[in-house]
Structures are given as C-alpha cells and as structure tokens.
Amino acid sequence: MNNRKPSSSAALIGLDASRSVSDRPTGTELYSRHLIEALIDQAPSSFSFRLYYNQPPQEFRSQNSEERIIPFPRLWTHARLSWELLLRAPDLLFVPAHVIPIVHPRRSIVTVHDLGYLHFPEAHPPRQRWYLDRSTRWNVRSASHVIADSNATKRDLIDRYHAEADRISVAYPGLEPSIQRVDDPIEIDRVKAKYNIAGDYLLYLGTLHPRKNLARLIEAYTSSPLAPRLVLAGKTGWYADPLFKQVADRSLSARVLFPGYIDEADKSALLSGATAFVFPSLYEGFGFPILEAMLCGVPVLCSHTSSLPEVAGDGALLIDPLSVESIAAGLTQIISDQALRQNLIDAGYVQAKKFTWQACADEVLQVFQQVLKS
C-alpha cells in the first residue's frame, strides 16, 4: 500500500467507495474494491484521495487517503453524497460502480460497465431496464469523461447514447488477486463436497438471470450425451425460476446442479476442478468469469458476441449463444477434443495474465490527469 504523503498542493480525488464494501460482492463491486486499492497504491504524490462510504469499511486505506463515512437510509447517492459534495467538493470525483450524484464537481468521471439492457431488454424487469437506461444517460451527459470496460462498451456508448469518442477511455479491469490454479485434489474435493458436487462437472459461475442464456445452455446440455454434470453456480437473479422449472420438467435435477452463491475463498478450487468452464452469455461488458477460469487452467467455451471475443482472445472456444446447436456442438468439442483442450488452456493462461489492476489503475490515473488539466 502506498504510504507516501501527498504534497500540500495535491489534487483531491473523491472516490465513491460505497459499492466496495459488500459481504457478497459481484463483478462491479469487486471492480470498485480492487480498482480503488490500486489507484491509491499507485497514485503519484500529486494526488490525495477522499473515499465516501455509506457504511464503515473494514480498514483504513493509507496515509494519502481519508474516509468519509456518511450513512443514510435511502437515496444515499443523490441526497447524502450530493450534500457532502456541496459542502466539501473535491477537485475531481470518480464513480467506479454506480451513478454520478445530482450535485457533483465539474470534473467528474464514471465507469460504465455494460449496456446489455439495450441489446436484450426482455432479460431485464421493466423497472430495472428503465433505471439502467436513465442512469446511464445521466452518467454520459454529466461526466467529464467516461471509463469503459471494453471497446464493445465504448462502441455501444457512441452508437446508443451518441457519446463523443474522445470523451471515452477503455481501461480493462484486472482479476481477483486470490484466483489461481489449485492442484491439490484434497482441496478440490473439499470444496466439491461443500456444495454437494460429485464426479466430473461443467461449470458456469455468475448470477442466474436471462441475459446469461442458461436456458439455451440447459437445452444444449440435454443433447450432449458425453457431458458430465452441469453446475450452474451463483446467486439467484431476476427471472431465475423458469430455469429451476426447466430442470425439474426435464427430470435433470440429478445432472444439473444449483449450488447457489460461491464463497470467494472457494472459487479457485471449484474452477480448477471443472472439466470445462461454459459461459454462453448473450451480452457482457467485460467477462471476469472467463478470465478467472483461464487463470485456473480450465478450457473455456463462451459466446462470440459483445466484449467476449475481445477479452477471450485465442483462449476460448467461441459459440453462437442464440443457437442451441452451436452450444451443443461446442460442449461436445471441448469435452472430447484433447488437443483443443490443451491449446485452450495454454492460450487462456497467457491471455488472462494480460489483465491486471495495476494496468487498469495506470489507465485511469492518466484520465484523472487529463481531466484535471481541462
């Protein structure tokens, strides 16, 4: 952690850290946590930081940052954080995983993670879709600069919201530092037993909701006789009940498993023990899970849409997520073709190593410097 004290003329960077303190973090929350840590660790002495929380964090960050813990029962961003910024505005505000507050400094930067709700609106409840659209429009209109997780998201912002290309920078996220290959069979068996998984298995890991395209995956799985058990792991999202009904109606309960949310400490072993990682998502702004699987030495099958080819490089077998036949053929190939499996493992490991929080923080710090000069 960076312990350098800022100079007396240091620019004060405000960071919305409210999404970095979840007990069960998902992708954007982990993004917020790790990027904030990397920014503070790598920032030059010309920057100091003020972190805004809606609940106490676990630990204080470093000597060149301060914390403002400002709990509020509702409308924390637009009411409480806005008031705080009105009273004590930083030189620049960065919102890594949420929405820019109504009251904000002229220099404000926000990360937009994806626009999947525009590509597949039927996969989102109407209120959620309305909120995502309005909040993204507000972010694009209000921000001095926008950070996008991928070139695919940058293109979407330009095409769908008419954002200026020179006001958007791509900064690829890094990966969870604890994710690494587990070779100890005892540890893998322990984690499998914890989640009631026996034998070989294909693994999906992520939230269960329609955009992840799991209904087609289950359909394809039924036509793949070589396939071992299918483990669909992750917390339940909206519209997940039809998945459970699909499995029950097809009498697949012994072959298709729903272990629920996977503790972060168990992810590496669960990934490492899988025959293959399957991710037929309809749309992703980035795609953390496929890179985590690559780091764990597991062959990956994923969609050829949105940011996934950009992120996967040569490290994944790509399929058409709208075609059950394409998914089924991919499953058969990634299970049975040993040469392909080894090539994907080797290429995947090289690809995943390209994505670090240090590189992401360097890109974002350059944007800070650019915006502060404007």
Secondary structure, DSSP 8 states (H G I E B T S, - for coil): -------TT-EEEEEE-GGG--SS--HHHHHHHHHHHHHHHH--TTEEEEEEESS--SS---TTEEEEE---SS-IIIIIIHHHHHHS--SEEEESSS---SS--SSEEEEE---HHHH-GGGS-HHHHHHHHHHHHHHHHH-SEEEESSHHHHHHHHHHH---GGGEEE------TT------HHHHHHHHHHTT--S-EEEEES-BSGGG-HHHHHHHHHT-TT--EEEEES-B-TT-HHHHHHHHHTT-TTTEEEEE---HHHHHHHHHT-SEEEE--S--SS-HHHHHHHHTT--EEEESSTTHHHHHTTSEEEE-TT-HHHHHHHHHHHHH-HHHHHHHHHHHHHHHTT--HHHHHHHHHHHHHHHHT-
